[in-house]
Amino acid sequence: GSTEIAFNLKSIQPVSVQVYNLKGQKVRTLVNGKMSAQLHNVTFDGKDENGKILPAGMYLYRLTAGNTVESRKLVIK
């Protein structure tokens, strides 16, 4: 399955969205670059950087936008 990650930017900012396993290892970078001021939806398809399907379970994603950093949980079924 896939998961949507939604976030709203109020100005053009550098954005990074990275997914980590519970061991703290980065498994995927979804976004890394400047994004416009608007609502964004990023899809995580449950695959790692090499296109391999990740095991079902809990993961974390880190959203960095300008000076703001947020971490949230996501589940792959």
C-alpha positions as CSV (number, residue, x, y, z in Angstrom):
1,G,0.0,0.0,0.0
2,S,0.9,3.6,-0.2
3,T,0.7,6.5,2.2
4,E,0.1,10.2,1.6
5,I,2.1,12.8,3.5
6,A,0.5,16.2,3.3
7,F,2.0,19.5,4.4
8,N,1.4,23.2,3.7
9,L,4.1,25.7,3.0
10,K,3.5,29.5,3.4
11,S,6.5,30.4,1.3
12,I,9.0,28.9,-1.1
13,Q,11.3,26.8,1.1
14,P,13.9,24.0,0.9
15,V,12.1,20.8,1.9
16,S,13.3,17.3,2.8
17,V,11.0,14.3,3.5
18,Q,12.9,11.2,4.6
19,V,11.6,7.8,5.8
20,Y,13.4,5.8,8.5
21,N,12.9,2.4,10.0
22,L,12.7,2.0,13.7
23,K,16.4,1.3,13.9
24,G,17.0,4.9,12.7
25,Q,18.2,3.8,9.3
26,K,17.1,6.0,6.4
27,V,15.2,3.8,3.9
28,R,14.0,6.5,1.4
29,T,14.2,10.1,0.5
30,L,10.9,11.3,-0.9
31,V,11.6,15.0,-1.4
32,N,14.9,17.0,-1.4
33,G,14.6,20.5,-2.9
34,K,12.8,23.8,-3.0
35,M,9.0,23.7,-3.0
36,S,6.4,26.4,-3.7
37,A,4.0,28.0,-1.2
38,Q,0.9,25.7,-1.3
39,L,-0.5,22.5,0.0
40,H,1.6,19.5,-1.0
41,N,0.9,15.8,-1.0
42,V,3.8,13.4,-1.2
43,T,3.1,9.7,-1.8
44,F,5.2,7.0,-0.2
45,D,4.8,3.7,-2.0
46,G,6.3,1.5,0.6
47,K,9.6,0.9,-1.3
48,D,13.2,1.7,-0.4
49,E,15.7,3.7,-2.5
50,N,16.3,0.7,-4.7
51,G,12.7,0.0,-5.4
52,K,12.4,-3.0,-3.1
53,I,9.2,-3.4,-1.2
54,L,9.8,-2.7,2.5
55,P,8.5,-5.2,5.2
56,A,5.2,-4.3,6.8
57,G,5.5,-2.4,10.0
58,M,6.0,1.0,11.6
59,Y,8.3,3.6,10.1
60,L,9.0,7.3,10.8
61,Y,9.3,10.1,8.4
62,R,11.0,13.4,9.0
63,L,9.8,16.5,7.3
64,T,12.2,19.5,7.3
65,A,10.9,22.7,5.8
66,G,13.1,25.7,6.3
67,N,13.7,25.9,10.1
68,T,10.8,23.6,11.0
69,V,11.4,19.9,11.6
70,E,8.6,17.4,12.3
71,S,8.7,13.6,12.8
72,R,5.6,11.4,12.4
73,K,4.9,7.7,12.4
74,L,3.5,5.8,9.4
75,V,2.6,2.2,8.9
76,I,3.1,0.0,5.9
77,K,0.6,-2.8,5.8
